[in-house]
């Protein structure tokens, strides 16, 4: 006797994106796994199966032919189609691994390491999104990007560079970045000192992977960039926090931590401390480097927005005068567009080789076309011209945002107008106002990184980092108005 109702009817749903013949094939496989269809047993004829399932006979024929080709079924000509007799017995006699209608995603049946929290990104949606210092993508001329991509595609094809390649990245982009860093940031580097990444976060993660083994100590500031801390923790690091003074990391606390722990690395954002925006002074930088030499640890320097300075010239990166102690992380996301996902790591060549090996394990091909397009934009001077233009725009937006802050929330928050960068650090005079704002923000259509997301040390001072560059003056004024309403006074 051949089973007539061989597939539960709720396995087949025409509204799904998956073709019906594939749904039938998957359902048959699952019934074999459960033992309901035994090896050697015959299936209904395609006509009977089609009538039972309410589908066209040709759909069942396609499903049977697919499974015959894969080895699940064997065809015996006029005798019919049977489950392959060479298959093992059932691997599951209970449970349910295939989704029914409305259950497209089945849970995993194997152990895995769950995330410690939600994804480290602000959800998208119909909100006013207050970022932590992103550029305004609307300012970049799309025609420049189109031209750069067209040239990258044409040249890569002509030169047969559309193949697997060096995991360190496009030679053109590495050379362009090296030239830019020499002329603008004082880093005496060549292409051999550079590995291209998919943004600065990937660079931080790669640095963590080559530096850290489980149990190693990494120093971070009590307020800092949460995804970087998560990257070090993912490698098994023991995180030790150091306090902040008015100009960034407390160097005295760094030294005391070095005497108590075997430190392998310290993560710093010395140019514009994240999130507070202050700059680490030269004497503190030199003392950190002395400690790095004395105790043998690496300084991971994240220079995430070096380009945007509205007052005096920016301090040179620590990597410019201590290249052997520093792994320097940079990005073109602020200069160009975050969507391009172009970052880089600068380090001694032997360190770059180690990082490139890690890249080859997960991202061996990279993105030749995007990297060559970015190189074209740098070499043509378009990046410099764009930077000059948007620096003027962002400087005006900074001043307007400061004025709007004073008008809308001047009695609630304290802040300093930053000399550079794309964000303000807001300190609330009454922590209850911050609590109400964070509790009521979604009701007023606001999304932002909460104060807790910057706090590695639970006793660190609370505040909000609010970017101003990605919003027009009108958009910024509306966001501040909603913040005031959410506070409720």
Backbone torsions as a table, in degrees:
resi	resn	phi	psi	omega
1	UNK	NA	132.6	179.8
2	UNK	-97.0	131.0	-177.6
3	UNK	-61.8	129.1	-177.4
4	UNK	-86.5	-53.7	176.6
5	UNK	-87.3	68.7	-172.0
6	UNK	-82.0	-13.0	176.9
7	UNK	-128.7	126.0	174.9
8	UNK	-56.3	134.2	-174.2
9	UNK	-61.7	-25.9	-178.1
10	UNK	-78.8	5.0	173.1
11	UNK	-78.0	-20.5	-172.1
12	UNK	-109.7	124.5	-179.3
13	UNK	-138.9	108.1	-178.5
14	UNK	-61.5	-18.9	-178.0
15	UNK	-77.7	-13.4	179.5
16	UNK	-71.3	155.0	177.4
17	UNK	-70.6	-28.2	-179.9
18	UNK	-67.0	133.4	178.2
19	UNK	-56.6	148.1	-175.5
20	UNK	-63.9	-37.4	-179.3
21	UNK	-62.8	-34.6	178.6
22	UNK	-71.6	-35.1	175.5
23	UNK	-61.8	-41.2	178.8
24	UNK	-64.3	-44.6	-179.5
25	UNK	-61.1	-44.5	179.5
26	UNK	-63.9	-39.4	-179.4
27	UNK	-64.8	-39.1	178.2
28	UNK	-64.3	-44.1	178.9
29	UNK	-58.2	-43.7	-178.1
30	UNK	-65.2	-39.0	179.0
31	UNK	-66.6	-31.5	174.2
32	UNK	-66.5	-44.1	-179.7
33	UNK	-62.0	-36.0	-179.1
34	UNK	-78.8	-14.0	-179.4
35	UNK	92.5	1.0	179.0
36	UNK	-73.6	-26.3	173.7
37	UNK	-116.1	105.4	-173.5
38	UNK	-82.6	151.5	175.2
39	UNK	-54.7	133.6	180.0
40	UNK	90.9	-15.3	-178.8
41	UNK	-76.4	149.2	-177.4
42	UNK	-88.7	146.9	174.1
43	UNK	-92.1	161.8	174.5
44	UNK	-60.5	156.4	173.9
45	UNK	-60.3	159.4	-179.3
46	UNK	-61.8	-32.8	179.6
47	UNK	-68.0	-47.1	-179.4
48	UNK	-65.5	-40.4	180.0
49	UNK	-64.2	-40.2	179.0
50	UNK	-63.9	-41.3	179.3
51	UNK	-66.0	-39.9	-179.5
52	UNK	-65.4	-38.1	-175.8
53	UNK	-92.4	-10.6	179.7
54	UNK	72.8	36.9	-179.8
55	UNK	-127.6	172.3	177.7
56	UNK	-71.3	142.6	-178.7
57	UNK	-58.8	-35.4	-179.5
58	UNK	-62.6	-29.5	178.1
59	UNK	-65.1	-42.2	178.7
60	UNK	-67.6	-39.2	178.0
61	UNK	-58.0	-44.4	178.9
62	UNK	-61.1	-41.5	-179.3
63	UNK	-64.7	-45.8	179.5
64	UNK	-62.9	-44.2	-178.9
65	UNK	-63.0	-38.5	178.4
66	UNK	-61.7	-42.9	-177.7
67	UNK	-74.7	-30.1	173.8
68	UNK	-65.0	-43.9	-179.3
69	UNK	-63.4	-33.1	-178.3
70	UNK	-83.3	-12.9	178.8
71	UNK	96.4	4.7	177.6
72	UNK	-78.8	-32.7	-177.9
73	UNK	-121.5	159.1	171.3
74	UNK	-128.9	141.7	179.6
75	UNK	-99.6	129.4	178.4
76	UNK	-109.2	33.0	177.4
77	UNK	64.4	-127.5	-176.6
78	UNK	-68.7	-18.2	179.1
79	UNK	-74.9	-19.5	177.3
80	UNK	116.8	-167.5	-176.7
81	UNK	-117.9	132.7	-175.7
82	UNK	-127.1	160.3	172.2
83	UNK	-66.0	136.7	-177.8
84	UNK	-56.3	127.8	-179.9
85	UNK	-70.4	-13.3	-178.5
86	UNK	-84.8	-5.1	-179.9
87	UNK	-73.1	149.3	177.0
88	UNK	-72.8	174.0	177.5
89	UNK	-68.2	-178.0	-175.7
90	UNK	-62.7	140.0	175.9
91	UNK	-96.5	-9.5	178.9
92	UNK	-150.1	123.2	179.7
93	UNK	-106.8	4.0	174.0
94	UNK	-148.9	-175.8	-178.6
95	UNK	74.9	-173.4	-174.4
96	UNK	-155.1	112.1	-175.8
97	UNK	-97.9	-17.0	-178.7
98	UNK	-102.0	143.4	-178.0
99	UNK	-74.6	143.1	168.8
100	UNK	-93.2	-175.6	-179.1
101	UNK	-57.2	129.7	179.5
102	UNK	81.2	2.7	-179.8
103	UNK	-126.5	69.0	-172.9
104	UNK	-73.1	-26.3	-175.9
105	UNK	-117.7	111.2	178.5
106	UNK	-86.2	148.2	179.6
107	UNK	-72.2	154.7	179.1
108	UNK	-70.2	147.3	177.9
109	UNK	-111.8	25.5	179.8
110	UNK	-137.3	155.0	-179.3
111	UNK	-74.6	145.0	175.2
112	UNK	-153.0	165.1	-177.5
113	UNK	-84.1	112.2	-178.4
114	UNK	-74.8	155.9	177.2
115	UNK	-70.3	148.6	179.2
116	UNK	-72.6	-11.4	-179.6
117	UNK	-168.0	-171.8	178.8
118	UNK	-68.8	165.7	178.0
119	UNK	-54.1	144.4	-175.4
120	UNK	-83.3	58.5	177.4
121	UNK	-150.4	149.7	178.6
122	UNK	-77.7	127.8	-179.1
123	UNK	-58.7	148.3	176.6
124	UNK	-89.5	166.8	179.3
125	UNK	153.6	-168.7	-177.3
126	UNK	-84.4	72.1	-177.8
127	UNK	-133.0	163.9	160.1
128	UNK	-85.5	115.0	-177.4
129	UNK	-96.6	114.6	176.1
130	UNK	-92.6	102.3	-176.5
131	UNK	-81.7	-178.6	-177.2
132	UNK	-100.9	15.5	178.1
133	UNK	129.9	45.0	179.8
134	UNK	-90.5	154.1	174.9
135	UNK	-76.6	171.6	177.0
136	UNK	-95.4	104.9	-178.1
137	UNK	-62.6	-19.0	179.6
138	UNK	-69.5	-16.4	-177.2
139	UNK	-81.7	-17.0	-177.1
140	UNK	-86.1	124.2	-177.2
141	UNK	-65.1	119.4	-178.8
142	UNK	-63.0	-28.1	-179.6
143	UNK	-62.9	-34.9	177.6
144	UNK	-63.9	-40.9	-179.4
145	UNK	-67.8	-41.6	178.2
146	UNK	-60.2	-46.4	179.9
147	UNK	-61.8	-43.0	-178.2
148	UNK	-65.0	-41.6	178.3
149	UNK	-66.6	-40.2	179.6
150	UNK	-60.7	-44.9	179.3
151	UNK	-65.4	-38.9	-179.7
152	UNK	-64.2	-43.7	-179.8
153	UNK	-65.3	-45.7	-178.2
154	UNK	-63.0	-46.9	-176.8
155	UNK	-69.1	-41.3	-179.3
156	UNK	-64.1	-37.4	178.6
157	UNK	-68.2	-44.5	-178.1
158	UNK	-65.2	-32.0	-176.5
159	UNK	-98.1	9.4	178.5
160	UNK	55.4	47.9	179.5
161	UNK	-110.6	21.3	177.0
162	UNK	-96.5	39.8	-178.1
163	UNK	-120.1	-179.3	171.2
164	UNK	-63.6	147.1	-171.3
165	UNK	-148.3	-173.8	-177.8
166	UNK	-57.0	124.3	179.8
167	UNK	-66.5	-11.5	176.2
168	UNK	-72.0	-16.8	176.3
169	UNK	117.4	176.9	-179.7
170	UNK	-59.9	126.7	178.0
171	UNK	-56.9	-38.8	-179.6
172	UNK	-61.7	-43.6	-178.2
173	UNK	-71.0	-40.1	179.5
174	UNK	-62.0	-40.6	177.6
175	UNK	-67.9	-37.6	179.5
176	UNK	-67.0	-41.8	178.9
177	UNK	-65.4	-42.2	178.7
178	UNK	-58.9	-44.9	179.4
179	UNK	-64.0	-40.8	179.1
180	UNK	-63.5	-43.8	-178.4
181	UNK	-67.9	-35.2	176.7
182	UNK	-63.2	-49.4	-171.9
183	UNK	-78.3	-29.3	-172.3
184	UNK	-109.5	-21.8	-174.6
185	UNK	-129.8	3.8	173.7
186	UNK	73.2	19.1	178.4
187	UNK	-90.9	116.0	-180.0
188	UNK	-84.7	85.2	-173.8
189	UNK	-130.7	163.1	171.5
190	UNK	-123.4	-178.4	178.2
191	UNK	-60.1	-25.8	-179.7
192	UNK	-68.7	-16.3	179.5
193	UNK	-92.7	5.3	-169.2
194	UNK	-127.7	136.5	170.1
195	UNK	-125.2	127.2	180.0
196	UNK	-81.6	140.4	-178.7
197	UNK	-130.3	172.8	175.2
198	UNK	-88.7	62.5	-179.7
199	UNK	97.6	168.8	-175.6
200	UNK	-69.8	-31.6	-179.8
201	UNK	-63.2	-38.5	175.8
202	UNK	-63.2	-38.8	177.9
203	UNK	-62.2	-42.7	177.8
204	UNK	-63.0	-43.6	-179.7
205	UNK	-63.2	-40.0	178.2
206	UNK	-65.9	-41.4	177.4
207	UNK	-60.4	-42.4	178.5
208	UNK	-61.2	-40.5	-176.1
209	UNK	-67.0	-32.1	-179.7
210	UNK	-89.8	-14.9	-177.2
211	UNK	-98.7	-34.9	-162.7
212	UNK	-108.6	137.6	168.2
213	UNK	-120.4	156.7	-178.1
214	UNK	-52.2	130.9	179.8
215	UNK	96.0	-13.1	177.8
216	UNK	-68.7	150.1	-179.6
217	UNK	-95.8	132.8	173.7
218	UNK	-122.3	130.4	177.2
219	UNK	-91.7	135.1	173.8
220	UNK	-138.0	158.4	176.7
221	UNK	-72.9	153.5	-177.1
222	UNK	-60.0	-32.1	170.3
223	UNK	-113.8	123.1	-177.5
224	UNK	-161.4	-169.3	-174.5
225	UNK	-84.0	109.7	-172.1
226	UNK	-57.2	-44.8	-179.2
227	UNK	-60.8	-30.2	177.1
228	UNK	-67.3	-44.2	178.1
229	UNK	-60.0	-42.0	179.5
230	UNK	-62.4	-36.8	179.7
231	UNK	-65.0	-42.8	178.6
232	UNK	-67.7	-41.2	178.9
233	UNK	-63.3	-35.6	179.7
234	UNK	-63.2	-22.7	177.0
235	UNK	-91.8	4.9	177.4
236	UNK	92.2	13.5	-177.1
237	UNK	-70.8	146.1	167.0
238	UNK	-90.3	117.8	-176.7
239	UNK	-88.6	127.4	175.2
240	UNK	-120.6	127.5	-176.9
241	UNK	-93.1	149.9	171.4
242	UNK	-122.7	147.2	-175.4
243	UNK	-73.7	174.1	178.6
244	UNK	-118.4	143.4	168.0
245	UNK	-111.4	-162.2	-174.7
246	UNK	-68.9	-10.2	-177.5
247	UNK	-126.7	19.7	177.2
248	UNK	119.4	-148.0	-174.7
249	UNK	-60.7	138.4	177.0
250	UNK	-79.2	106.9	-173.8
251	UNK	-66.6	-32.1	176.3
252	UNK	-61.1	-41.4	177.3
253	UNK	-67.0	-35.3	177.0
254	UNK	-60.8	-45.5	-179.7
255	UNK	-63.5	-43.0	179.7
256	UNK	-63.4	-38.6	178.0
257	UNK	-64.7	-37.6	178.8
258	UNK	-64.9	-30.3	-179.6
259	UNK	-81.4	-18.4	179.2
260	UNK	-96.9	-23.7	-172.7
261	UNK	-131.7	157.6	172.2
262	UNK	-88.0	93.4	-172.8
263	UNK	-83.2	131.7	176.6
264	UNK	-102.4	-26.0	-177.9
265	UNK	-161.1	156.4	169.1
266	UNK	-128.2	136.2	178.8
267	UNK	-103.8	124.1	-177.8
268	UNK	-134.5	151.1	169.5
269	UNK	-122.0	72.3	-167.7
270	UNK	-71.2	-25.7	-175.6
271	UNK	-69.2	-54.2	171.6
272	UNK	-134.2	99.1	-174.4
273	UNK	-54.0	130.9	179.0
274	UNK	-96.4	120.3	12.5
275	UNK	-102.8	-1.4	-165.5
276	UNK	-80.8	-12.5	173.9
277	UNK	78.4	-2.8	-177.6
278	UNK	-76.6	158.4	-179.3
279	UNK	-102.9	134.8	177.7
280	UNK	-73.8	123.2	-175.1
281	UNK	-69.9	161.2	-176.2
282	UNK	-56.6	-40.8	-177.4
283	UNK	-64.5	-34.9	177.9
284	UNK	-70.8	-38.9	178.5
285	UNK	-61.1	-46.2	-179.2
286	UNK	-64.2	-38.0	179.4
287	UNK	-66.6	-39.3	176.8
288	UNK	-60.8	-42.2	-179.9
289	UNK	-67.1	-36.3	175.1
290	UNK	-61.5	-42.6	178.7
291	UNK	-65.7	-37.3	178.4
292	UNK	-61.3	-41.3	177.8
293	UNK	-68.6	-42.3	-176.0
294	UNK	-66.2	-41.8	-174.3
295	UNK	-104.3	-1.2	172.0
296	UNK	71.4	40.7	176.9
297	UNK	-117.5	164.6	-179.9
298	UNK	-93.8	145.2	171.4
299	UNK	-101.4	116.0	175.9
300	UNK	-95.1	106.5	-174.7
301	UNK	-100.3	112.8	178.6
302	UNK	-98.4	105.2	-178.0
303	UNK	-103.8	74.9	-164.3
304	UNK	-80.5	-18.4	179.4
305	UNK	-147.1	50.9	-175.6
306	UNK	-60.9	-31.6	-167.3
307	UNK	-70.5	-27.1	-168.7
308	UNK	-99.9	100.5	-179.3
309	UNK	-129.5	127.8	-173.8
310	UNK	-107.2	-7.2	179.3
311	UNK	-122.1	-117.2	-179.3
312	UNK	-69.8	167.9	177.3
313	UNK	-62.5	142.0	-179.2
314	UNK	-70.0	152.6	174.0
315	UNK	-65.5	146.5	176.5
316	UNK	-66.7	147.5	176.6
317	UNK	-59.8	151.9	175.7
318	UNK	-59.1	-32.8	-179.6
319	UNK	-65.2	-20.6	-177.5
320	UNK	-71.1	-27.0	179.7
321	UNK	-120.1	2.6	174.9
322	UNK	-143.2	59.9	-173.3
323	UNK	-65.0	-21.3	-178.0
324	UNK	-84.9	-14.3	179.4
325	UNK	-101.4	-13.9	-167.4
326	UNK	-116.6	136.6	163.2
327	UNK	-103.5	115.7	-171.4
328	UNK	-100.1	125.5	-178.7
329	UNK	-110.6	127.6	177.9
330	UNK	-135.2	174.9	-176.3
331	UNK	-153.9	150.7	171.2
332	UNK	-98.6	6.9	-176.3
333	UNK	-63.4	-39.8	179.7
334	UNK	-76.9	-36.1	-179.6
335	UNK	-69.2	-42.5	-177.0
336	UNK	-109.5	-98.5	-177.5
337	UNK	-143.6	135.4	175.9
338	UNK	-57.5	-32.0	-176.7
339	UNK	-65.8	-19.7	179.7
340	UNK	-72.9	-23.3	178.4
341	UNK	54.5	60.6	177.2
342	UNK	-123.3	114.9	173.8
343	UNK	-131.0	-176.6	-179.7
344	UNK	-159.4	155.8	174.0
345	UNK	-117.5	135.8	176.9
346	UNK	-118.4	128.1	-177.6
347	UNK	-165.0	171.6	173.7
348	UNK	-56.0	151.1	-174.3
349	UNK	-54.1	-38.3	-178.4
350	UNK	-68.2	-31.3	176.1
351	UNK	-71.5	-40.9	177.3
352	UNK	-60.8	-38.2	177.1
353	UNK	-61.1	-40.2	179.0
354	UNK	-67.0	-41.1	177.8
355	UNK	-65.3	-40.9	-179.7
356	UNK	-62.4	-35.5	176.5
357	UNK	-62.2	-43.6	177.6
358	UNK	-62.6	-39.0	176.3
359	UNK	-59.9	-41.4	-176.3
360	UNK	-64.0	-21.2	-180.0
361	UNK	-77.1	-24.3	-174.4
362	UNK	-127.4	-23.1	-172.2
363	UNK	-146.8	48.4	-171.2
364	UNK	-58.9	-30.5	-176.8
365	UNK	-85.1	-32.3	-174.5
366	UNK	66.8	-152.5	-179.0
367	UNK	-139.4	84.9	-174.5
368	UNK	-56.9	-45.1	-173.6
369	UNK	-67.2	-45.8	178.6
370	UNK	-64.2	-41.0	-178.9
371	UNK	-66.2	-41.6	177.9
372	UNK	-67.2	-36.2	176.8
373	UNK	-63.9	-42.2	177.6
374	UNK	-62.9	-40.5	177.9
375	UNK	-61.7	-40.7	178.9
376	UNK	-61.4	-40.9	-179.4
377	UNK	-66.7	-34.8	177.9
378	UNK	-70.8	-49.3	-175.1
379	UNK	-66.4	-32.2	-178.9
380	UNK	-75.6	-11.2	-176.2
381	UNK	88.3	-1.9	-178.6
382	UNK	-63.9	-35.5	-179.7
383	UNK	-65.4	-45.1	179.9
384	UNK	-63.1	-43.8	-179.9
385	UNK	-64.3	-41.3	178.7
386	UNK	-64.7	-39.7	-179.7
387	UNK	-63.3	-43.8	178.2
388	UNK	-60.4	-42.8	-178.3
389	UNK	-64.3	-50.3	-174.2
390	UNK	-74.2	-24.3	175.4
391	UNK	-62.7	-39.8	175.5
392	UNK	-64.1	-43.1	-179.3
393	UNK	-64.8	-46.3	-177.4
394	UNK	-69.0	-31.9	176.1
395	UNK	-63.7	-41.9	177.0
396	UNK	-66.3	-38.3	178.6
397	UNK	-68.1	-36.0	176.5
398	UNK	-59.8	-46.9	-178.5
399	UNK	-65.0	-41.1	178.9
400	UNK	-66.5	-36.9	179.5
401	UNK	-66.9	-40.0	178.2
402	UNK	-62.4	-41.4	178.8
403	UNK	-65.9	-42.4	178.8
404	UNK	-65.2	-37.1	175.9
405	UNK	-60.5	-45.9	-178.9
406	UNK	-62.2	-38.8	-178.5
407	UNK	-73.8	-42.5	-171.3
408	UNK	-88.9	-39.6	-171.7
409	UNK	-133.9	21.1	-176.9
410	UNK	-63.0	-24.2	178.9
411	UNK	-89.5	0.6	-174.7
412	UNK	-115.1	-37.3	-173.0
413	UNK	-122.7	155.0	169.1
414	UNK	-111.1	147.9	-178.6
415	UNK	-163.3	160.2	171.2
416	UNK	-116.4	139.6	177.5
417	UNK	-73.3	118.1	-173.8
418	UNK	-69.7	143.0	175.3
419	UNK	-73.0	-20.6	-179.7
420	UNK	-159.3	-179.7	-176.9
421	UNK	82.9	-177.0	-170.8
422	UNK	-125.2	25.6	-176.3
423	UNK	-151.2	157.7	172.0
424	UNK	-107.7	150.8	171.7
425	UNK	-108.4	116.7	-176.1
426	UNK	-102.4	125.6	176.9
427	UNK	-111.2	124.0	-174.5
428	UNK	-88.1	129.6	-179.5
429	UNK	-66.8	-32.6	178.1
430	UNK	-121.1	115.6	-176.2
431	UNK	-63.0	-22.8	177.6
432	UNK	-64.3	-32.5	177.0
433	UNK	-65.4	-41.0	177.3
434	UNK	-64.4	-41.3	178.8
435	UNK	-60.7	-44.1	-179.8
436	UNK	-66.7	-39.6	179.0
437	UNK	-61.0	-47.2	-178.7
438	UNK	-67.2	-34.1	-179.5
439	UNK	-72.9	-32.5	-172.4
440	UNK	-104.6	-1.7	-172.4
441	UNK	-57.4	-46.9	-176.5
442	UNK	-63.6	-34.3	178.7
443	UNK	-64.7	-20.1	-179.7
444	UNK	-110.5	19.5	173.4
445	UNK	70.7	30.7	-179.6
446	UNK	-113.2	140.9	172.8
447	UNK	-129.6	131.8	175.8
448	UNK	-159.9	162.8	176.0
449	UNK	-72.0	125.9	-176.6
450	UNK	-72.6	164.6	-178.9
451	UNK	-59.1	-35.2	-179.4
452	UNK	-64.9	-24.1	-177.4
453	UNK	-70.0	-16.9	178.7
454	UNK	-96.5	-8.1	-168.6
455	UNK	-99.3	105.7	171.9
456	UNK	-79.1	-38.3	175.6
457	UNK	-96.0	121.6	-177.9
458	UNK	-61.9	-17.5	178.9
459	UNK	-93.3	3.4	179.6
460	UNK	-67.2	153.2	178.6
461	UNK	-64.9	138.3	-177.9
462	UNK	-89.0	149.7	176.7
463	UNK	-172.9	178.8	178.1
464	UNK	-124.3	137.1	173.5
465	UNK	-101.2	117.6	-175.6
466	UNK	-121.5	120.7	177.4
467	UNK	-78.8	147.7	-179.3
468	UNK	-117.4	-17.6	-169.4
469	UNK	-74.0	-32.0	-174.2
470	UNK	-80.3	-5.1	-177.5
471	UNK	-113.5	143.5	169.1
472	UNK	-69.1	169.2	179.8
473	UNK	-61.0	-38.1	179.4
474	UNK	-68.1	-41.4	178.7
475	UNK	-64.7	-40.1	178.9
476	UNK	-65.0	-42.6	179.7
477	UNK	-62.4	-39.5	179.4
478	UNK	-67.7	-38.5	179.6
479	UNK	-65.2	-40.4	178.4
480	UNK	-68.0	-36.4	177.0
481	UNK	-61.9	-42.8	179.8
482	UNK	-67.3	-36.6	176.7
483	UNK	-60.7	-43.6	179.9
484	UNK	-62.7	-43.6	179.7
485	UNK	-63.7	-40.2	179.8
486	UNK	-64.1	-32.5	176.9
487	UNK	-67.3	-34.0	173.5
488	UNK	89.6	19.6	174.3
489	UNK	-156.6	NA	NA
